[in-house]
Every structure is written in C-alpha cells, then in structure tokens.
Amino acid sequence: MNIYELMKSLKNFQEVMEEVKRELRQQREEIQRDGVRVVFNGLGEILSLELPEDQDCGRLRDTLVELINEAQARARDKTKSAFERRFGGLLGGLGLGL
C-alpha cells in the first residue's frame, strides 16, 4: 500500500468514526434510582437530570455518582458495540480505549 492509499484509508476511517459518534450522540437512554432520573446519550453525555425535592443531600450525592457512573459505563459499552459492528473487531489492537 502506498502512502496515498494509506492516507485515503485513514480519512475514510475518520469519517466513519465521526458518523458513529453522531449516531451515538442521537441515542437516548434513561436510568432511575431513588427518585433521581438521568437521561444520557450514547456517548455518556448527561442530557437531563431530575431530582426529588424531598431527598437529603448526602444520599442524593451518592445516588447521582452511582447513576452517572452507570450511564458512562453503558455508553462505553454502546460505543464499543457500535464500533465493533462497523469494523468487525479490527479496532481492538489499535489501543483506542474502546
């Protein structure tokens, strides 16, 4: 493979990665616990957060940490699955942290 073909392949790869990110950004998922509701996208970005009015701050803080960590873990799994579907597991050896 010459350098021109390699650069073209990398450009195509970058375009596909951006497309997957756009798709993941459009996905919506929610989780709830102890009256707290977190809505996030496939990239783990928090889109909305609903809190109960009658919950003490200490317990609320713990619940938020748990829900945000769960949202991020789910998003990582979705991201990994989306890239594996597109690239058939070829990314595993590239060290992309997926």
C-alpha angles and dihedrals in degrees: 000000000000124000093258092056091046092052091047090051091050091050090051090047091052091049092052091048090052090049091052090049091051090051092049091047089057095052118098128203133165137201129190135196133162092354094308116121123195122188116194140165130239091272093057095252111149109237100178140358126199120194131193114242096223102053124109116244098240095056091039091055091052092048092049092051091050094048095046091049090049091048091052093047091051091048091051089052091049091048092050092048093048092052092044090053091051099041103026095234094308091128096064095089095044095079095233093146094242 
